[in-house]
Amino acid sequence: MTGPAGRLDAVLVCGGRWHDFDYARLELLRRLGRYPHVRTRVFEDYARPSALDGADLLVTYTCDRRPAPGLEQSALVDFVARGGRWLALHGTNSAIDPPAPGGPRMFRTPRALGPVAEVLGSQFLAHPPIAPYRVEVTRPDHPIVAGIEPFEVTDELYVCELHGPLEVLLHARWRGLCRGFEEGEVADDEPRPVLYLRPYGRGSVCYFTLGHCRGRYDVQDLGIDDLGREDRGSWLVPEFTTILDRCVAWVVSGALAPDPGLSRAPDPVSPSGRRM
C-alpha cells in the first residue's frame, strides 16, 4: 500500500548480460524521477526478495537474471498475486546458457524461471539476427498505444513460449531461422507479442519486449573486447519512447489512459485500485 502523503515505493532491477545496463538504468530512473511521490530502490538482481515486501511497483530490465527457486521466485509471484504492478522490459523473461568454450556457437534457453514465467506470461526462446522490422498495433483502441501507427525498429525480435491469457497491444511477425539458438527454427507465422498486459491474481504485468541497447564493452565474455560501436536500437525511435513513457505512467498510477506529457504525477492508486 502507499505510504504517508501518497508515497509509492518502487523497485528497479536492472542487470545481466550483453546489454548496456548503465544506459537503460539511467533512462528508466529518469522516467521514474518525473513522479516526485515515487521513491526507487535499485538492484542488479533478485537476491533481495524482502525488497518487494513493502513495494508498490516493480520495474525490471534484465537479461539472464534468474530468480532463484524458493524465496526469490515466490517473492515475485506473491508481489503480483497480491495486487502489485510489474513493468517488465526487454530480456526480463530470459534464461540463456552461452555456448560452451570450444564448442559450437549455440545458445540454450532452459526453463529456469519456474512459476515466474507464468506470471510474466512468456519465456524467451530465441531471436533472429538484429535487423529492422515492423511493429504492428494489435489494439489501436487501447490507451497505451492510442494514436500510434505501425513503426519500424532495429531491435531483437523475440520468439517466446507464451503463458496466457495475454492482452496483446503490439505485435510483429517472424518466420525462419534464429541462428545460434538451440530452439531457433520458427515454422509458424503467428504474431509475436511485442507489448502485452497479463493479469495475475489481483495484480498485473505489462511486458514490453523492445529496448535493446549495447555498449562497446558489453560482450567481452563472448570474445569481443570492443564492438567499436554503441547500439541504441529502439531507444532512438519516437514511438518506442512514447509507449515506454505510457508504460511507466501505467506502473506508477495504474491508469490505462496515461498522458506521456504530464506536467505533474497523477494521483496515486494503490495496487487494489483504491485512489489514495
C-alpha positions as CSV (number, residue, x, y, z in Angstrom):
1,M,0.0,0.0,0.0
2,T,1.0,3.6,-0.4
3,G,2.7,5.3,2.4
4,P,2.0,8.7,4.1
5,A,1.3,11.6,1.7
6,G,0.7,9.2,-1.1
7,R,4.3,8.0,-1.4
8,L,4.9,5.0,-3.7
9,D,7.9,2.7,-3.2
10,A,9.4,1.3,-6.4
11,V,11.9,-1.5,-7.0
12,L,14.0,-1.3,-10.2
13,V,16.0,-4.4,-11.1
14,C,18.5,-3.7,-13.9
15,G,21.4,-6.0,-14.8
16,G,22.6,-9.1,-16.5
17,R,24.5,-10.0,-19.7
18,W,25.3,-8.5,-23.1
19,H,23.4,-5.2,-22.8
20,D,24.3,-1.6,-21.7
21,F,22.6,-1.6,-18.4
22,D,24.1,1.7,-17.4
23,Y,22.3,3.3,-20.2
24,A,19.0,1.6,-19.6
25,R,19.2,2.2,-15.8
26,L,19.6,5.9,-16.3
27,E,16.8,6.1,-18.8
28,L,14.4,4.3,-16.5
29,L,15.4,6.3,-13.4
30,R,14.9,9.5,-15.4
31,R,11.4,8.4,-16.2
32,L,10.5,7.3,-12.7
33,G,12.0,10.6,-11.4
34,R,9.2,12.5,-13.2
35,Y,6.9,11.4,-10.4
36,P,8.0,13.1,-7.1
37,H,6.0,10.7,-4.9
38,V,7.8,7.7,-6.2
39,R,10.9,6.6,-4.3
40,T,13.0,4.0,-6.1
41,R,15.5,1.3,-4.8
42,V,17.8,-0.1,-7.4
43,F,19.2,-3.7,-7.6
44,E,21.2,-5.7,-10.2
45,D,19.4,-9.0,-9.5
46,Y,16.6,-10.6,-7.4
47,A,18.8,-11.6,-4.4
48,R,17.0,-9.2,-2.0
49,P,13.4,-10.6,-2.2
50,S,12.5,-8.7,1.0
51,A,12.7,-5.5,-1.1
52,L,9.3,-6.4,-2.5
53,D,7.6,-6.8,0.8
54,G,6.7,-3.1,1.0
55,A,6.9,-2.2,-2.7
56,D,4.1,-0.8,-4.7
57,L,5.5,-1.3,-8.1
58,L,8.3,-3.2,-9.8
59,V,10.3,-2.3,-13.0
60,T,12.8,-4.8,-14.5
61,Y,15.2,-4.5,-17.4
62,T,17.4,-7.6,-17.3
63,C,19.0,-10.4,-19.5
64,D,19.6,-13.8,-18.0
65,R,18.9,-12.7,-14.4
66,R,17.3,-15.8,-13.0
67,P,15.3,-15.5,-9.7
68,A,16.4,-18.5,-7.6
69,P,13.9,-21.2,-6.8
70,G,12.3,-20.6,-3.4
71,L,12.3,-17.2,-1.9
72,E,13.3,-15.2,-4.9
73,Q,10.7,-16.7,-7.2
74,S,8.0,-16.8,-4.6
75,A,8.6,-13.1,-3.8
76,L,7.9,-12.1,-7.4
77,V,4.8,-14.4,-7.7
78,D,3.4,-13.1,-4.4
79,F,4.1,-9.5,-5.3
80,V,1.9,-9.6,-8.4
81,A,-0.7,-12.0,-6.9
82,R,-1.5,-9.7,-4.0
83,G,-2.0,-6.7,-6.3
84,G,1.4,-5.4,-7.4
85,R,2.1,-3.9,-10.8
86,W,5.2,-5.1,-12.7
87,L,6.6,-3.4,-15.8
88,A,8.9,-6.0,-17.3
89,L,11.1,-4.8,-20.1
90,H,13.2,-6.5,-22.9
91,G,15.0,-9.6,-21.6
92,T,13.3,-10.0,-18.2
93,N,11.8,-13.3,-19.4
94,S,15.2,-14.8,-20.4
95,A,17.4,-17.5,-19.1
96,I,20.2,-18.1,-21.5
97,D,23.1,-20.5,-21.3
98,P,26.0,-19.2,-23.5
99,P,28.0,-21.5,-25.8
100,A,30.5,-23.8,-24.1
101,P,34.1,-22.9,-24.6
102,G,35.4,-24.6,-27.7
103,G,32.0,-25.9,-28.7
104,P,29.6,-24.8,-31.4
105,R,28.2,-21.2,-31.0
106,M,24.8,-22.3,-29.8
107,F,22.8,-20.6,-27.0
108,R,20.3,-22.6,-24.9
109,T,17.3,-21.2,-23.2
110,P,16.5,-23.5,-20.3
111,R,13.2,-23.3,-18.5
112,A,14.8,-21.9,-15.3
113,L,12.3,-19.2,-14.3
114,G,9.8,-21.6,-12.6
115,P,6.5,-20.0,-11.9
116,V,7.8,-16.6,-12.7
117,A,7.4,-17.4,-16.4
118,E,3.7,-18.0,-15.9
119,V,3.4,-14.7,-14.1
120,L,5.3,-12.8,-16.8
121,G,3.2,-14.5,-19.5
122,S,6.2,-15.6,-21.6
123,Q,9.7,-17.1,-21.6
124,F,12.3,-16.1,-24.2
125,L,13.4,-18.8,-26.6
126,A,15.3,-17.1,-29.4
127,H,15.6,-14.0,-31.7
128,P,16.7,-13.7,-35.3
129,P,19.8,-11.5,-36.0
130,I,19.2,-7.9,-35.1
131,A,17.7,-6.1,-38.1
132,P,15.0,-3.6,-38.9
133,Y,11.4,-5.0,-38.6
134,R,7.9,-3.6,-38.5
135,V,5.9,-3.4,-35.3
136,E,2.1,-3.6,-35.8
137,V,-0.5,-2.2,-33.5
138,T,-2.8,-5.0,-32.4
139,R,-5.2,-2.9,-30.3
140,P,-5.3,0.6,-31.7
141,D,-8.2,1.4,-29.4
142,H,-6.2,0.7,-26.2
143,P,-5.0,3.9,-24.4
144,I,-1.3,2.7,-24.0
145,V,-1.0,2.6,-27.8
146,A,-3.7,5.1,-28.9
147,G,-2.6,7.2,-31.8
148,I,0.5,5.0,-32.6
149,E,0.9,3.9,-36.2
150,P,2.9,0.9,-37.2
151,F,6.6,1.7,-36.9
152,E,10.0,0.2,-37.7
153,V,12.7,-0.6,-35.1
154,T,16.1,-2.2,-35.2
155,D,15.9,-4.5,-32.2
156,E,15.8,-8.1,-31.0
157,L,12.6,-9.7,-32.2
158,Y,11.6,-12.1,-29.5
159,V,10.3,-15.6,-30.2
160,C,8.8,-16.7,-26.9
161,E,6.9,-19.5,-25.2
162,L,3.6,-17.9,-24.1
163,H,1.6,-18.4,-21.0
164,G,-1.9,-16.8,-21.4
165,P,-4.2,-15.1,-21.2
166,L,-2.5,-12.1,-22.7
167,E,-3.9,-8.8,-23.9
168,V,-1.6,-8.1,-26.8
169,L,-1.2,-4.5,-27.8
170,L,1.7,-4.6,-30.2
171,H,3.0,-7.5,-32.3
172,A,5.5,-8.4,-35.1
173,R,5.8,-11.3,-37.4
174,W,8.8,-13.6,-38.0
175,R,9.3,-17.0,-39.6
176,G,12.6,-18.5,-40.3
177,L,15.9,-19.4,-38.6
178,C,17.1,-17.7,-35.4
179,R,20.8,-18.5,-35.9
180,G,22.7,-19.6,-32.9
181,F,19.8,-20.6,-30.7
182,E,19.0,-24.2,-29.9
183,E,15.3,-23.6,-30.3
184,G,15.8,-21.2,-33.2
185,E,13.8,-22.5,-36.1
186,V,10.4,-21.0,-36.4
187,A,8.0,-22.6,-38.9
188,D,4.7,-20.9,-38.0
189,D,3.8,-17.3,-38.8
190,E,1.9,-16.5,-35.6
191,P,2.0,-12.9,-34.4
192,R,4.9,-12.4,-31.9
193,P,3.7,-10.3,-28.9
194,V,5.8,-7.1,-28.5
195,L,3.7,-5.4,-25.9
196,Y,1.0,-7.0,-23.7
197,L,-0.8,-6.9,-20.4
198,R,-1.0,-10.1,-18.3
199,P,-3.4,-10.3,-15.4
200,Y,-2.3,-12.5,-12.5
201,G,-4.1,-12.7,-9.2
202,R,-5.1,-9.3,-8.0
203,G,-2.2,-7.7,-9.9
204,S,-0.9,-7.4,-13.5
205,V,2.2,-7.3,-15.6
206,C,2.9,-5.1,-18.6
207,Y,5.6,-6.6,-20.8
208,F,7.4,-4.7,-23.5
209,T,10.0,-6.7,-25.4
210,L,11.7,-3.8,-27.2
211,G,14.6,-1.8,-25.7
212,H,17.8,-3.5,-26.8
213,C,20.9,-1.4,-26.1
214,R,24.5,-2.4,-26.1
215,G,27.8,-0.6,-25.4
216,R,31.2,-1.2,-26.8
217,Y,32.4,-3.4,-24.0
218,D,29.3,-5.5,-23.1
219,V,30.1,-8.8,-24.9
220,Q,33.7,-9.3,-23.7
221,D,32.7,-12.7,-22.3
222,L,31.8,-13.8,-25.8
223,G,35.3,-13.0,-27.0
224,I,34.7,-9.5,-28.4
225,D,36.8,-7.0,-26.4
226,D,35.4,-3.9,-28.2
227,L,32.5,-3.8,-30.5
228,G,33.6,-0.5,-31.8
229,R,30.1,1.0,-31.7
230,E,27.1,1.6,-29.4
231,D,23.7,0.2,-30.2
232,R,20.7,2.2,-29.0
233,G,18.1,0.4,-31.1
234,S,14.5,1.3,-30.2
235,W,15.6,4.0,-27.8
236,L,16.1,6.3,-30.8
237,V,12.6,5.6,-32.1
238,P,9.9,8.2,-31.0
239,E,7.1,5.6,-31.0
240,F,9.1,3.4,-28.6
241,T,9.8,6.2,-26.1
242,T,6.2,7.4,-26.2
243,I,4.9,4.0,-25.4
244,L,7.6,3.4,-22.8
245,D,6.6,6.7,-21.1
246,R,3.0,5.5,-21.1
247,C,4.0,2.1,-19.6
248,V,5.9,3.9,-16.8
249,A,2.8,6.0,-16.1
250,W,0.8,2.8,-16.0
251,V,3.0,1.1,-13.5
252,V,3.1,4.3,-11.3
253,S,-0.6,5.1,-11.4
254,G,-2.4,2.0,-12.6
255,A,-4.2,4.2,-15.1
256,L,-4.9,2.9,-18.6
257,A,-5.0,6.4,-20.2
258,P,-1.7,7.9,-19.2
259,D,-0.6,11.2,-20.7
260,P,3.1,11.0,-21.6
261,G,3.3,14.8,-21.4
262,L,2.1,15.0,-17.8
263,S,3.4,18.0,-16.1
264,R,2.6,16.5,-12.7
265,A,2.2,13.0,-11.5
266,P,-1.3,11.6,-11.4
267,D,-2.9,10.9,-8.1
268,P,-1.5,7.6,-6.8
269,V,-3.6,4.5,-6.9
270,S,-2.9,1.6,-4.6
271,P,-2.5,-1.9,-6.1
272,S,-6.0,-2.7,-5.0
273,G,-7.3,0.1,-7.2
274,R,-8.2,2.5,-4.3
275,R,-7.2,6.1,-5.1
276,M,-5.1,7.4,-2.2
